[in-house]
Amino acid sequence: MNIITAFTAIAIVGCGAAVAADPPAAPSATPVKHASLKVCNKQADAKKLAGPARAQFVKDCRSGKSS
């Protein structure tokens, strides 16, 4: 009975050490930054865009296309 308890304790401690040893995932080397909706809307306001032209501008702005 003591042997089973000892092996169980060793297994639990070993699993905990294995989980703790995993390094965290590294972030991507070059994160892609897209303009926020707020920034794109301010730019559209500055250009006095409305309707479909505004919607297209904001869509292109958010995707990173320059116009």
C-alpha positions in Angstrom: 0.0 0.0 0.0 2.8 2.4 0.8 4.5 1.7 -2.5 1.4 2.6 -4.4 1.0 5.8 -2.5 4.7 6.7 -3.1 4.4 6.1 -6.8 1.3 8.2 -7.0 3.0 11.0 -5.2 6.0 10.8 -7.5 3.7 10.8 -10.6 1.8 13.9 -9.4 5.0 15.8 -8.7 6.5 14.7 -12.0 3.5 15.9 -14.0 3.5 19.2 -12.2 7.2 19.7 -13.0 6.7 18.8 -16.6 3.9 21.3 -17.0 5.8 24.1 -15.3 8.9 23.4 -17.5 7.0 24.3 -20.8 8.1 27.7 -22.0 5.4 30.2 -22.9 4.7 30.7 -26.6 6.8 33.4 -28.2 4.9 36.3 -29.8 5.4 36.8 -33.5 8.5 38.6 -34.5 6.7 41.3 -36.5 3.2 42.0 -35.2 0.9 43.5 -37.8 -0.6 46.8 -36.7 -3.9 47.9 -38.3 -5.5 51.2 -37.7 -8.4 51.1 -35.2 -11.9 51.9 -36.3 -11.8 55.1 -34.3 -8.7 56.3 -36.1 -10.1 55.4 -39.5 -13.4 57.2 -38.7 -11.6 60.4 -37.7 -9.7 60.3 -41.0 -12.9 59.8 -42.9 -14.4 62.8 -41.0 -11.4 64.9 -41.9 -11.9 64.0 -45.6 -15.7 64.7 -45.3 -16.6 61.3 -46.7 -20.1 59.9 -46.5 -22.1 56.9 -47.7 -20.4 54.2 -49.8 -17.2 56.2 -50.2 -16.8 56.5 -46.5 -17.6 52.8 -45.9 -15.0 51.8 -48.6 -12.4 54.2 -47.1 -12.9 52.8 -43.6 -12.7 49.3 -44.9 -9.4 50.0 -46.8 -8.0 52.0 -43.8 -8.7 49.1 -41.4 -7.0 46.6 -43.8 -3.9 48.7 -44.1 -4.4 49.9 -47.7 -3.3 53.5 -48.2 -5.4 55.8 -50.3 
